[in-house]
């Protein structure tokens, strides 16, 4: 896991447990999106995920959490590609 539930709740400034299941689900979704955009599996991600990878997961969860009804997934993917440009595996 790149980001823990507690880390994410601090980032989102959520102090209650009512949405823990939702936030956990969004973390899993964000990690999957990040690995797809980076063109890596979770096991291939760099050991130190404190840089752009962690930031990308935090950003993705926050975006999906805040824009539940009207998320612009195209814009989200463009932002992820920009964040992960340095670690993204080249395509064939």
N, C-alpha and C positions, 0 to 999 in steps of 0.2 A: 504494500500500500504506500503510495507516494505521499498522501495527505491523510492524516487521521481525522476522525470526527471532531475531536476537541480542537484541533488546529483550525478546521474549517469553520466551526462555530465562533471561534475568536475572530477570524477573518470576516465573517458575516455579521459579527456583533449580535449573535443570537444567544440569549441567556437562559432559555427554557428548553425543555426536552421534548416538547410536543411535536416537533418536526424532525426528530432524529432519523426516523426511517426515510423520510424524503431526502434529507441531506446525505445520508449514507448512499442512497440510490443515485443521487446526482454525482457523488464522488466516483462511484463505479463507472457511470456513464462518461464522466470527464476523463477518467484514466483511460478508458477504451478509446475515446476520441483522440486523445493525445498520442497514444501508441499508434493509431492509424495514420495520423498526420505525420508523425515522426518516422513512419514506415518501419517500426520496430515492435517486437513483442515486449511484454513487461520485463522478461528476463534479459533482454538486450539493452534496456535503458541503462545509462551510466549509473554507477554505484552512488555517486554523489548527485542527488536530485534536488539540491538546494537552489540551483540556478533557474534557467528558463523552463525546465520541465515542471518543476513545482509551481512556478508562477503561472504556467499555462493551465495546470489543473485548478489552482485557486481561482483564476480568472474565469474559467469555464463554468465551474460550479456557481460562482457568484452571478455570472451572466444568466445561467439557466434558472437560478433561484429567483432573481429579481425580475426576469422577463418570462415568467411561466406562461402567460397568455399570448404574448406577441413577440416571441423570440425570432430574430432574424438569423437563421442558421447559416445563410451564405456569409453574412458579415462575421459571424462567430468563426467560421472556418478560415476566412481570410486573416483574421486576427491570430488564430492559432498557427497558421502557416508562417506568419511574420515572427511570432514568438519563438517558434521551433526551427527557424531557418538554419541555425548553426548546428543543430544536432540531427537534422532530417537526413535520412539515408537517401542517396540518389536513386532515381527510378531508372528502369531499363527501357 
